[in-house]
Amino acid sequence: MRAPRCLAAWFLALTLLLVPAWLAAQTAPAAVFGRVTDAAGAPLAGTTVRVLRPNGTLARPAASTGAEGAFRITGIPIGRYRVRVERLGYTPSEQEVSLTAGEARRLDVQLAAQAVTVEEIEVRGRVDTSRERARFETEAGVTTRVISGEDLKILPGFAEADVLRAVEVLPGVVSTSDFSSSFNVRGGSADQNLILLDGFPIFNPFHLGGLFSVFNSDVIARAELFAGGFGAEYGGRVSSVLSVETKPGASEDGRIHGAAGVSLIASRLALNSNLPRPVARVLGGESGSWFLSGRRSYFDQVLKPIADFPYHLTDVQGGLTLGTRGGGWLRFTGYTGRDVLDLSDFTLPGDESQDILRIQWNWGNRVLGVRWEQPFAGWTADTRVGFSEFDEGLGFVDFGDVRFGSRIEQWTLGSGVRRDFGSQLGLKLGAEANRIRYRNFAEAGGTSFFDARDAGTLSAAYGQLQWRPTENWILEPGLRLDGWFAGDTTHALLSPRFAVKRFLGAERDAAVKLALGRYVQFLHSVRDEDLPVSNDRWVAADRYIPPVVSDQLQVGIEKFWGDQWYASLEAYGRSFRGVTDLNFADDPNSDADDFLAGTGLSYGADLLVRRSRGKLSGWTTISLLRARRTFPDPLVLGFEGEDSVYTFPPIFDRTLDVDVVLRYELPWKLESGFRWNFGSGIPYTRPVAQYQGWQYDIAAGGRFKRSDRGVGEGAPLYVVLGERNAERYPAYHRLDATLRRPFAPRWGTITPYLQVLNVYNQRNVLFYFYNYSKTPPTRSGISMFPVLPSVGVEMTF
């Protein structure tokens, strides 16, 4: 506990220095913030808000409202201004304000619908730079990368747009296989990423063991990745936070609208509209909107007259947003999804005598939550109540008593408040409590081979201060306390965090920043990340499994050139304590050595250059990474002179990763998107020899003899492995392309598309196989995706 106490003392001393400095400040710029809604009270996302001087020039860069219609513009000099609010299809609103030193003025604006008559409107999506620019101007240390719902459509995915596949193109993100959309951020394990759906955790958001995600791109407003430096309000994971936000569902004309799509793997449908005002009032709101979406694979139904197709997936997601009195909102979120692989009655076509391992394997997620944000007495409160669950079951039809299963559930109750004390000082406070329960088991013949289960309470409290001593500085000290209480296990860990940003130039469009902090995690996934397709199995910290503690430091510089160009360069370092690995030399009669506890280290740099506007837009990222893991070696314990630990690079240690993403507007309204990825080889463990097994013969006086099966096809052969992950696969590179052509009939839009993965058919290595029974030994391999074309169609109405 010495390190946490020292960090806490340092944090308190720093805070005591900052507060008197704030009190001594003589003048301060002002700020305006608020929420934009339509006549029915539904939030209007994408509305432009400008603060204009009397001569009509911008006093500060314009802001764009988020999914809940909220905006905030800071750093406004003292004086009189006109605040203009505009959105296509609505009558603009303009208000005059007089701002004093340090004032934070709230402006809630309601826009009236306005008919717009044009011959043709062509809407083209672009990178959601407004959200990134807002965080650049108002937050000190967080590294934020945003992908909008429109961007998802143009990024090639596995047969259809996929938010988790899209995350792979962001700086600092590594994907180790074409067959998995799980990802690693800045040297962290995949289970160290917190994935949120509208603010609620989702444990295993993948179909087909990781091949693509559960999120329906038609209802996604944006995906926001916090790759580092995130504030004290975020906890539970140590590597990154991926926040997936759905669209609120508001309809500008009050009618029901929809989106549909058919791809090679599934068909989907999404509907949205406003709630009738009487219904909204019955539900406790002033106005509201809703959406409902569903997705299902269809091969099992289409092929049913011909053959049984053993697999299908389903997704159902819905949301309801209510505008409340006083400028607040209430949002209900729900999701359920299922994968089912049923080989009970499956036979191979043309050879019904072929033996099939008849299994029933299914897994899925469920998320249900309600979130309420409400201003009161100068504060804004944000309260969440939710439930999240993932379960998996595997059974064998011919062996009815053989079962494998895994399940984890989490109940969440959390509340936070925030307030701006003028334009110089802001404060966030919050607390949460989570009840977590998990079970992993395997049983056969009435015998339980293992049954690991536990339940505990994960609680947290946090506070974060934001101080702007001048227009060019932002300082954010924060402190978080996390506790885990389960049976005879109790952990209470302090996580101090601090960030500072210094703006550069007269336009304040460039900045240098620094962030450091401690992050803790009490959940571990025991999934083997070396396997390309697999699901998570979760365990929690106990007397044998430690929590993960990560200390992190990052520095960076970033620059905007208007709203067209942006560049960022960041360097980082991370240490990890309490990372786990399966112990393959464990004692089967003891629970104490099932896992090995070790340490980790990663450091690197990320470069991002992006062009957001023009016929040719896109971005380029270059990431450098070095990652290491160190564990005790159970095979040498008790042997003198042998190193008791071993250090190796994990599978996601990709030294160099380059992504080029381009979007180009072709003639005839064709939209094209390209993604080229290059990655240096990832590590693997190479077999170095193979030997034949011997038997211990008691009848012959305890001597060893060669197997009775002799040398040949049936002889037992064993592999000798070399040093763990000491070899590297060849470099990986691949080009993906997509081509879309939207058409606009009177009832909506229809967009056929063509996607091609691995355009030039690069044979990237997935696995190597070594055969030492031949002379000389031979090596063969399995490649990842070949060239993989797919077609589909999307519609809106």
ZAMARGU-4260 file (C-alpha; in steps of 0.2 Angstrom, whole numbers, plus 5000, padded with zeros to 4 digits):
<rodrens>
0) 5000/5000/5000 | 5015/5011/5001 | 5014/5017/4982 | 4996/5021/4983 | 4998/5031/4998
5) 5013/5041/4991 | 5003/5044/4975 | 4988/5050/4985 | 4998/5062/4995 | 5006/5069/4979
10) 4988/5071/4972 | 4982/5080/4988 | 4997/5092/4988 | 4995/5096/4970 | 4976/5100/4973
15) 4980/5111/4988 | 4992/5121/4976 | 4979/5123/4962 | 4964/5129/4972 | 4973/5144/4980
20) 4979/5149/4963 | 4962/5148/4956 | 4956/5159/4970 | 4969/5172/4965 | 4964/5173/4947
25) 4959/5190/4942 | 4949/5188/4926 | 4943/5173/4917 | 4934/5170/4900 | 4916/5165/4899
30) 4907/5149/4892 | 4890/5145/4885 | 4882/5128/4885 | 4865/5120/4883 | 4854/5108/4873
35) 4845/5110/4856 | 4829/5101/4854 | 4815/5101/4841 | 4797/5107/4844 | 4793/5090/4851
40) 4807/5091/4863 | 4818/5077/4855 | 4837/5081/4854 | 4844/5087/4838 | 4861/5080/4835
45) 4873/5088/4822 | 4866/5106/4825 | 4879/5120/4823 | 4881/5133/4836 | 4891/5149/4834
50) 4896/5163/4845 | 4897/5179/4834 | 4904/5196/4838 | 4894/5211/4834 | 4903/5212/4817
55) 4898/5194/4813 | 4915/5186/4815 | 4917/5170/4825 | 4923/5173/4843 | 4927/5155/4846
60) 4926/5140/4834 | 4909/5133/4831 | 4902/5118/4840 | 4891/5104/4835 | 4878/5095/4846
65) 4880/5077/4851 | 4868/5063/4851 | 4858/5071/4866 | 4858/5088/4858 | 4871/5095/4870
70) 4884/5108/4866 | 4898/5118/4875 | 4909/5133/4869 | 4922/5139/4881 | 4936/5152/4881
75) 4924/5167/4876 | 4931/5184/4880 | 4920/5196/4891 | 4908/5205/4880 | 4892/5205/4870
80) 4888/5192/4857 | 4875/5184/4846 | 4873/5165/4848 | 4867/5157/4832 | 4860/5140/4831
85) 4857/5132/4814 | 4852/5115/4807 | 4846/5110/4789 | 4827/5108/4789 | 4824/5120/4804
90) 4822/5139/4806 | 4838/5146/4813 | 4838/5154/4831 | 4848/5168/4837 | 4850/5176/4854
95) 4860/5190/4861 | 4870/5188/4877 | 4881/5198/4887 | 4895/5188/4896 | 4904/5193/4911
100) 4921/5186/4918 | 4920/5168/4923 | 4902/5166/4918 | 4895/5150/4912 | 4878/5154/4903
105) 4866/5140/4899 | 4856/5142/4883 | 4843/5129/4879 | 4836/5131/4862 | 4821/5124/4853
110) 4821/5124/4834 | 4805/5124/4823 | 4804/5113/4808 | 4806/5122/4791 | 4802/5116/4774
115) 4817/5115/4762 | 4814/5114/4744 | 4829/5109/4733 | 4831/5099/4717 | 4843/5087/4725
120) 4852/5085/4742 | 4867/5074/4742 | 4873/5070/4760 | 4891/5062/4762 | 4897/5057/4779
125) 4914/5062/4786 | 4924/5059/4801 | 4916/5065/4816 | 4928/5079/4819 | 4916/5090/4829
130) 4917/5078/4844 | 4936/5077/4843 | 4937/5095/4842 | 4926/5098/4857 | 4936/5086/4868
135) 4952/5095/4861 | 4946/5111/4867 | 4938/5106/4884 | 4949/5091/4891 | 4967/5090/4895
140) 4974/5073/4893 | 4962/5060/4885 | 4967/5052/4869 | 4950/5052/4859 | 4947/5045/4842
145) 4929/5045/4834 | 4922/5035/4820 | 4904/5041/4815 | 4890/5030/4809 | 4893/5037/4791
150) 4911/5032/4792 | 4907/5014/4796 | 4898/5012/4780 | 4913/5016/4769 | 4926/5006/4779
155) 4927/4988/4772 | 4921/4975/4784 | 4917/4957/4784 | 4902/4957/4772 | 4894/4972/4781
160) 4899/4987/4791 | 4907/4983/4808 | 4911/4995/4822 | 4924/4984/4830 | 4933/4980/4813
165) 4933/4999/4810 | 4942/5002/4827 | 4957/4992/4820 | 4961/5007/4809 | 4964/5019/4823
170) 4982/5023/4830 | 4988/5012/4844 | 4976/4997/4840 | 4982/4980/4835 | 4972/4966/4828
175) 4982/4949/4827 | 4970/4939/4815 | 4958/4941/4801 | 4947/4929/4810 | 4944/4940/4825
180) 4938/4957/4828 | 4944/4958/4846 | 4958/4971/4847 | 4973/4976/4858 | 4977/4994/4863
185) 4994/5000/4867 | 5001/4984/4873 | 4986/4979/4884 | 4977/4962/4883 | 4960/4961/4874
190) 4951/4959/4890 | 4958/4975/4897 | 4946/4985/4885 | 4930/4992/4892 | 4917/4991/4879
195) 4901/5001/4883 | 4884/5001/4874 | 4876/5018/4878 | 4886/5018/4895 | 4883/5000/4900
200) 4896/4986/4899 | 4895/4972/4886 | 4906/4958/4890 | 4909/4948/4873 | 4902/4958/4859
205) 4906/4946/4845 | 4898/4933/4834 | 4906/4917/4827 | 4919/4917/4841 | 4925/4935/4836
210) 4923/4935/4817 | 4912/4951/4818 | 4903/4962/4831 | 4885/4962/4838 | 4882/4980/4834
215) 4870/4985/4820 | 4878/4999/4810 | 4861/5007/4805 | 4858/5012/4823 | 4875/5018/4828
220) 4878/5037/4830 | 4897/5035/4833 | 4910/5025/4842 | 4923/5034/4853 | 4939/5026/4858
225) 4948/5032/4873 | 4965/5025/4870 | 4974/5033/4885 | 4973/5047/4898 | 4955/5045/4902
230) 4948/5053/4918 | 4944/5047/4935 | 4925/5043/4930 | 4931/5028/4920 | 4936/5012/4929
235) 4935/4993/4928 | 4948/4991/4914 | 4966/4997/4912 | 4969/4998/4893 | 4955/5008/4884
240) 4937/5012/4884 | 4926/5010/4868 | 4910/5019/4870 | 4897/5014/4857 | 4883/5027/4856
245) 4866/5023/4847 | 4856/5036/4838 | 4842/5043/4849 | 4829/5039/4836 | 4821/5056/4833
250) 4811/5059/4817 | 4811/5076/4810 | 4794/5075/4802 | 4786/5064/4815 | 4784/5049/4804
255) 4791/5031/4806 | 4807/5030/4797 | 4818/5014/4794 | 4834/5007/4787 | 4837/4989/4781
260) 4851/4979/4774 | 4855/4962/4766 | 4873/4956/4766 | 4880/4939/4763 | 4879/4934/4781
265) 4863/4942/4788 | 4848/4953/4785 | 4843/4968/4796 | 4830/4980/4799 | 4829/4996/4810
270) 4814/5007/4813 | 4813/5024/4823 | 4801/5038/4826 | 4795/5051/4839 | 4784/5046/4853
275) 4767/5054/4853 | 4767/5068/4866 | 4753/5059/4876 | 4763/5043/4877 | 4778/5053/4882
280) 4769/5061/4896 | 4762/5045/4902 | 4780/5038/4903 | 4785/5053/4913 | 4793/5064/4900
285) 4788/5080/4889 | 4793/5072/4873 | 4802/5057/4866 | 4808/5045/4852 | 4812/5027/4850
290) 4821/5014/4839 | 4820/4996/4837 | 4832/4985/4826 | 4834/4967/4822 | 4847/4956/4813
295) 4847/4938/4809 | 4857/4927/4798 | 4847/4918/4785 | 4856/4903/4777 | 4848/4891/4789
300) 4831/4896/4783 | 4835/4899/4764 | 4844/4882/4763 | 4831/4872/4773 | 4822/4864/4758
305) 4839/4858/4752 | 4850/4854/4768 | 4851/4858/4786 | 4863/4873/4789 | 4868/4871/4807
310) 4872/4889/4812 | 4862/4905/4815 | 4863/4922/4824 | 4851/4934/4830 | 4852/4952/4837
315) 4838/4963/4844 | 4842/4980/4850 | 4830/4994/4856 | 4830/5011/4864 | 4818/5024/4870
320) 4823/5042/4874 | 4812/5054/4884 | 4815/5073/4886 | 4811/5078/4904 | 4807/5095/4912
325) 4821/5107/4915 | 4832/5101/4900 | 4835/5083/4906 | 4833/5066/4897 | 4829/5048/4901
330) 4836/5034/4890 | 4831/5016/4890 | 4843/5004/4882 | 4841/4985/4878 | 4850/4972/4868
335) 4850/4953/4866 | 4859/4942/4854 | 4862/4924/4852 | 4874/4912/4842 | 4868/4894/4839
340) 4878/4880/4832 | 4867/4864/4832 | 4875/4849/4824 | 4862/4837/4832 | 4855/4831/4815
345) 4868/4838/4803 | 4876/4827/4790 | 4888/4831/4777 | 4880/4832/4759 | 4883/4817/4748
350) 4890/4806/4762 | 4877/4803/4776 | 4888/4789/4783 | 4902/4801/4788 | 4903/4803/4807
355) 4900/4820/4814 | 4904/4826/4831 | 4886/4831/4836 | 4887/4846/4847 | 4875/4860/4853
360) 4885/4876/4856 | 4877/4893/4859 | 4882/4909/4867 | 4875/4927/4868 | 4874/4944/4877
365) 4860/4953/4886 | 4861/4971/4891 | 4847/4981/4899 | 4849/4999/4906 | 4841/5015/4910
370) 4851/5032/4911 | 4844/5048/4917 | 4853/5065/4915 | 4845/5080/4924 | 4851/5098/4927
375) 4847/5104/4945 | 4852/5120/4955 | 4868/5123/4944 | 4873/5104/4944 | 4870/5091/4931
380) 4867/5073/4938 | 4869/5057/4928 | 4862/5041/4935 | 4863/5024/4928 | 4855/5007/4932
385) 4859/4992/4922 | 4861/4973/4919 | 4874/4965/4908 | 4876/4946/4905 | 4886/4934/4894
390) 4884/4915/4894 | 4890/4901/4884 | 4885/4882/4884 | 4893/4867/4875 | 4885/4850/4875
395) 4887/4834/4866 | 4872/4825/4859 | 4879/4807/4860 | 4886/4810/4877 | 4872/4818/4886
400) 4881/4820/4903 | 4896/4830/4896 | 4893/4849/4898 | 4904/4864/4897 | 4898/4881/4902
405) 4903/4899/4906 | 4893/4914/4913 | 4895/4931/4920 | 4883/4944/4925 | 4884/4962/4931
410) 4872/4973/4940 | 4876/4991/4939 | 4870/5006/4950 | 4880/5023/4947 | 4877/5041/4949
415) 4888/5056/4945 | 4886/5075/4946 | 4896/5089/4937 | 4896/5108/4938 | 4905/5122/4931
420) 4910/5136/4943 | 4911/5150/4931 | 4922/5146/4915 | 4938/5142/4925 | 4933/5128/4937
425) 4923/5112/4934 | 4920/5098/4946 | 4915/5080/4943 | 4910/5068/4958 | 4903/5051/4957
430) 4900/5034/4964 | 4895/5017/4958 | 4892/4999/4964 | 4892/4983/4954 | 4887/4966/4959
435) 4896/4953/4948 | 4893/4934/4948 | 4902/4921/4937 | 4904/4903/4934 | 4914/4892/4923
440) 4912/4873/4924 | 4915/4856/4915 | 4907/4840/4920 | 4905/4822/4913 | 4899/4806/4919
445) 4893/4813/4935 | 4910/4820/4939 | 4914/4839/4939 | 4931/4841/4932 | 4931/4860/4938
450) 4918/4872/4944 | 4925/4889/4947 | 4912/4901/4953 | 4912/4917/4964 | 4902/4933/4967
455) 4907/4950/4973 | 4904/4968/4974 | 4914/4980/4964 | 4912/4998/4971 | 4920/5015/4966
460) 4920/5033/4970 | 4929/5047/4961 | 4932/5065/4960 | 4940/5076/4946 | 4944/5094/4945
465) 4946/5104/4929 | 4955/5121/4931 | 4958/5134/4918 | 4970/5147/4926 | 4971/5156/4909
470) 4964/5153/4892 | 4979/5143/4887 | 4980/5130/4901 | 4969/5116/4907 | 4974/5106/4922
475) 4964/5090/4928 | 4969/5082/4944 | 4958/5067/4948 | 4957/5053/4961 | 4947/5036/4960
480) 4945/5023/4974 | 4940/5006/4968 | 4936/4991/4980 | 4932/4973/4977 | 4924/4963/4990
485) 4921/4944/4988 | 4921/4931/5001 | 4937/4931/5010 | 4945/4943/4997 | 4945/4962/5000
490) 4955/4975/4989 | 4954/4994/4990 | 4965/5003/4978 | 4968/5021/4975 | 4970/5028/4957
495) 4977/5045/4956 | 4976/5054/4939 | 4983/5070/4932 | 4983/5078/4915 | 4988/5095/4909
500) 4987/5104/4892 | 4995/5119/4885 | 4987/5127/4870 | 4998/5135/4857 | 4996/5149/4844
505) 4984/5164/4844 | 4970/5153/4837 | 4973/5140/4850 | 4972/5126/4837 | 4987/5117/4843
510) 4992/5110/4860 | 5005/5100/4870 | 4998/5088/4883 | 5003/5076/4897 | 4993/5063/4906
515) 4998/5051/4920 | 4988/5039/4931 | 4985/5023/4939 | 4971/5011/4932 | 4965/4995/4941
520) 4955/4980/4935 | 4948/4965/4945 | 4941/4954/4931 | 4952/4943/4920 | 4947/4933/4904
525) 4956/4916/4903 | 4954/4915/4884 | 4970/4910/4875 | 4973/4925/4864 | 4984/4914/4853
530) 4969/4906/4847 | 4961/4915/4832 | 4943/4911/4836 | 4937/4909/4854 | 4926/4916/4867
535) 4930/4924/4884 | 4928/4915/4900 | 4929/4927/4915 | 4936/4925/4933 | 4938/4938/4946
540) 4952/4943/4958 | 4953/4932/4974 | 4966/4926/4986 | 4975/4917/4972 | 4972/4929/4957
545) 4978/4947/4960 | 4970/4962/4952 | 4978/4971/4938 | 4987/4987/4942 | 4993/4998/4928
550) 5003/5014/4929 | 5003/5025/4913 | 5012/5040/4906 | 5008/5048/4889 | 5014/5065/4881
555) 5008/5072/4865 | 5006/5086/4853 | 4991/5089/4841 | 4986/5102/4829 | 4971/5107/4818
560) 4972/5116/4802 | 4954/5123/4801 | 4941/5109/4799 | 4951/5100/4785 | 4968/5094/4792
565) 4973/5087/4809 | 4989/5079/4815 | 4993/5071/4832 | 5009/5063/4839 | 5009/5054/4856
570) 5022/5043/4865 | 5017/5032/4880 | 5023/5020/4893 | 5013/5007/4903 | 5018/4995/4917
575) 5006/4981/4922 | 5006/4971/4938 | 4994/4956/4941 | 4992/4950/4923 | 4988/4932/4922
580) 4991/4916/4912 | 4985/4898/4913 | 4997/4887/4922 | 4999/4871/4912 | 5009/4863/4926
585) 4996/4865/4939 | 4991/4853/4952 | 4974/4846/4947 | 4970/4843/4965 | 4973/4861/4970
590) 4965/4878/4966 | 4979/4888/4971 | 4990/4886/4956 | 4978/4887/4941 | 4984/4903/4936
595) 5001/4912/4935 | 5003/4930/4940 | 5015/4941/4931 | 5020/4958/4926 | 5020/4967/4909
600) 5028/4982/4901 | 5023/4992/4885 | 5029/5008/4877 | 5028/5016/4860 | 5022/5030/4849
605) 5007/5034/4838 | 5006/5046/4823 | 4989/5051/4815 | 4987/5063/4800 | 4969/5066/4794
610) 4961/5075/4780 | 4942/5077/4784 | 4935/5086/4769 | 4937/5086/4750 | 4934/5073/4736
615) 4949/5064/4744 | 4948/5062/4763 | 4955/5049/4775 | 4969/5047/4787 | 4985/5038/4790
620) 4992/5031/4806 | 5009/5024/4811 | 5011/5015/4827 | 5026/5008/4836 | 5025/4996/4850
625) 5036/4985/4861 | 5027/4974/4873 | 5033/4961/4886 | 5026/4949/4899 | 5035/4941/4913
630) 5029/4926/4923 | 5036/4913/4935 | 5042/4897/4927 | 5033/4883/4936 | 5044/4870/4927
635) 5061/4875/4935 | 5054/4879/4953 | 5066/4870/4965 | 5080/4868/4952 | 5096/4878/4958
640) 5104/4889/4945 | 5089/4890/4934 | 5080/4907/4930 | 5064/4906/4940 | 5055/4918/4928
645) 5054/4920/4909 | 5050/4935/4898 | 5042/4935/4881 | 5033/4946/4869 | 5014/4943/4869
650) 5005/4939/4852 | 5000/4957/4850 | 5018/4964/4851 | 5017/4971/4833 | 5032/4982/4832
655) 5026/4992/4817 | 5008/4995/4812 | 5003/5006/4797 | 4985/5010/4791 | 4980/5020/4776
660) 4961/5024/4775 | 4955/5034/4760 | 4938/5039/4754 | 4936/5046/4736 | 4921/5053/4727
665) 4921/5045/4710 | 4910/5051/4695 | 4892/5046/4693 | 4890/5047/4712 | 4900/5032/4716
670) 4908/5032/4733 | 4924/5022/4736 | 4933/5017/4751 | 4950/5009/4753 | 4960/5002/4768
675) 4978/4996/4767 | 4986/4989/4782 | 5004/4984/4785 | 5010/4976/4801 | 5027/4968/4806
680) 5026/4950/4810 | 5019/4945/4827 | 5027/4932/4838 | 5024/4913/4839 | 5032/4898/4848
685) 5041/4887/4836 | 5042/4868/4838 | 5060/4863/4837 | 5060/4844/4838 | 5048/4829/4839
690) 5051/4812/4848 | 5042/4795/4850 | 5035/4791/4867 | 5041/4777/4878 | 5032/4767/4891
695) 5036/4763/4909 | 5035/4744/4910 | 5033/4738/4928 | 5033/4719/4923 | 5050/4721/4916
700) 5057/4728/4932 | 5053/4746/4930 | 5063/4749/4914 | 5057/4760/4900 | 5053/4752/4883
705) 5047/4759/4866 | 5028/4760/4863 | 5020/4743/4858 | 5013/4752/4843 | 5030/4754/4837
710) 5037/4766/4824 | 5024/4771/4811 | 5008/4780/4809 | 5000/4775/4825 | 5016/4778/4836
715) 5014/4792/4850 | 5024/4807/4845 | 5027/4822/4856 | 5033/4840/4851 | 5047/4849/4859
720) 5043/4868/4860 | 5056/4881/4858 | 5057/4897/4868 | 5040/4905/4870 | 5036/4917/4856
725) 5054/4919/4851 | 5050/4918/4832 | 5040/4930/4821 | 5028/4926/4807 | 5031/4936/4791
730) 5025/4954/4789 | 5006/4956/4786 | 4999/4967/4773 | 4982/4968/4765 | 4971/4980/4754
735) 4952/4981/4756 | 4940/4991/4745 | 4922/4995/4745 | 4911/5003/4731 | 4894/5011/4735
740) 4881/5019/4723 | 4867/5028/4732 | 4850/5030/4723 | 4836/5042/4729 | 4819/5036/4724
745) 4804/5046/4732 | 4802/5034/4746 | 4820/5035/4753 | 4837/5029/4747 | 4844/5012/4741
750) 4862/5009/4741 | 4870/4993/4733 | 4888/4990/4738 | 4903/4979/4733 | 4916/4975/4746
755) 4933/4966/4742 | 4944/4960/4757 | 4962/4956/4752 | 4961/4963/4735 | 4978/4957/4729
760) 4976/4940/4738 | 4990/4941/4750 | 4994/4925/4759 | 4996/4931/4777 | 5001/4917/4788
765) 4989/4911/4802 | 4998/4896/4808 | 5014/4886/4804 | 5014/4867/4806 | 5031/4857/4807
770) 5033/4839/4803 | 5049/4832/4811 | 5044/4814/4806 | 5051/4817/4788 | 5069/4819/4783
775) 5072/4833/4781 | 5058/4841/4792 | 5045/4850/4783 | 5034/4866/4787 | 5017/4870/4780
780) 5005/4883/4785 | 4987/4890/4785 | 4984/4907/4778 | 4971/4920/4783 | 4958/4927/4772
785) 4960/4925/4753 | 4953/4937/4741 | 4935/4938/4748 | 4922/4948/4738 | 4904/4951/4744
790) 4889/4961/4739 | 4875/4968/4748 | 4861/4982/4748 | 4856/4995/4761 | 4839/5005/4761
795) 4832/5019/4770 | 4814/5024/4770
</rodrens>
